Amino acid sequence: MQLEDLIERLQDYTYDEKTFILRAFAFARRAHKGQVRKSGEPYIIHPIAVACILAEMHADPDTVAAGLLHDVVEDCNVSREVIETSFNPTVAMLVEGVTKIRKNEVEDPEDREDANLKKIIESITVDIRIFIIKLADRLHNMRTMEYMNAEKQKAKAQETIKVYVHIAYLLGEYKIKNELEDLAFRYAMPKEYVEMQELYNKYMLEKRETFDEVMMTSANTLNQDHYDYGLMLRVKHLYGIYRRLLKNDSINNIHDLTALRIFIDDIGQCYKAKDRLREIFPSVPGHYKDYIVSPKTNRYMGLHNTIFAEDGTMIQLQFMTNNMYRINQYGITEYWKHINTDEKHKIPQEMQDEVKRRQFYQFLEYIGKEDLSFQEYSEEIRSDILSKMIYVETPKKNVVELPENSTVLDYAFRIYPERAIHLWKATVNGEVVPFDKVLTNKDVVRILYDDTVTLDTSNLEGVCTTHFAKRKIKELNKKNN
């Protein structure tokens, strides 16, 4: 990436915005003068690439400028005060937020690793733009990992999957998430990566005619019924295929390996088109999901219906509006696009308000107020946020996300920590269950409290599995003793 690549991506920015961003480039170039990357290229190539990724998102000028300056504090000994004087307090705040914890701030290497994770996670509650800059930074670093030694490649790849990919999913950033997963997969499991590439290429070669037939039949049907629509074939990315094969014995048994996306800019018409194509293709039992009525917790929306092609191949039909598609691809960063110029100043707060509505944010706010060591915070985040999740429902059909293997008591502590010890009765799918009942996807959970009843916490640690609930019970035991 060179300066001309950045300028090309700034076409939609105003003259004053371009001038501001180019001033940040000039500052970063001076600060990084003489520094080179592992590839031998001038270091400034990296900040330019990060800024390009942000400009492609149509990020605000402060964020693009911070992308250019994101390493000057850490690598060039430039102070936050100098950045604030040279630019503004917002840019200085964003750059400081992206900067790693310094050795003189936390001496112990393990504590420093936990402290950096805490800083990354807490940045989400301070200003989501900090994490988005980190995401762009990580994306470019993963794109250029070939110059790192094998040990560092694997370590960075594993961290990418465990932290950055997971949070990108929570924010609905599917486009970046999928690219990061495949890049990390390549370095974390190179043998499996090559195997998936070969399997993918073979499958696509064998099934291309089938996909074309389904697309042509769908297009002809929608044309006959005078729908205004668009079509796009989506094939699951390599790491997604690998994960599904851990549960399936054959690539042919992955029901959503390929998806035909059908874009119709009217929600009612999406449902009608779904019903119409159901008349043409036989549906796979148990594989219809309505994410329009009940969006995913990361705000993903659409109608999913898996069908059988004539040769028995399973293909998922996905119905959504173009706006849904953009939000599904770009998540929280979609706010930077399609906003009236006169309202640009409102975007950062609107983005932050949207993140606040996510369930994981509420949990981050709650534990952020508690006095935890770096290690305790890190363990809790890795256990209860950066782990595999399940999705259960309240009786009102609200979705609650929990770590896998959570029990009814974990559920109680997650949704109402202060009242969990007054849990009186619980039902799952209409049946009364013990509090150590392990929950699974789609369970409907109802809990009843009685403030006159207090659970005996001395033997409750074995009733829950989440780090958060166990810690709360320990605190209660300590208080009672």
Buried (B, 14 or more C-beta within 10 A) or exposed (E): BEBEBBBEBBEEBEEEBBEBBBBBBEBBBEBBEEEEBEEEEBBBBBBBBBBBBBBEBBBBBBBBBBBBBBBBBBEBEBEBEBBBEBBBEBBBBBBBBBBBBEEEEBEEEEBBBBBBBBBBBBBBBBBBBBBBBBBBBBBBBBEBBEEBEEEEBBBBBBBBBBBBBBBBBBBBBBBBBBBBBBBBBBBBBBEBBEBBBEBBEEBEEEBEEBBEBBBEBBBEBBEEEEBEBEBEBEBBBBBBBBBBBEEBEEBBEBBBBBBBBBBBBEBEBBBBBBEBBBEEBEBBEEBBBBBBEBBBBBBBBBBBBBBBBEEEBBBBBBBBBEEBBBBBBBBBBBBBEEBEEEEBEEBBEEBBEBBBEBBBBEBBEEBBEEEBEBBBBBBBBBBBBBBEBBBBBBEEEEBBBBBEBBBBBBBBBBBEBEBBBBBEBBBBEEEEBEBBBBBBEEBBBBBEBEEEEEBEBEEBBEBBBBBBBBBBBEEBBEEEE
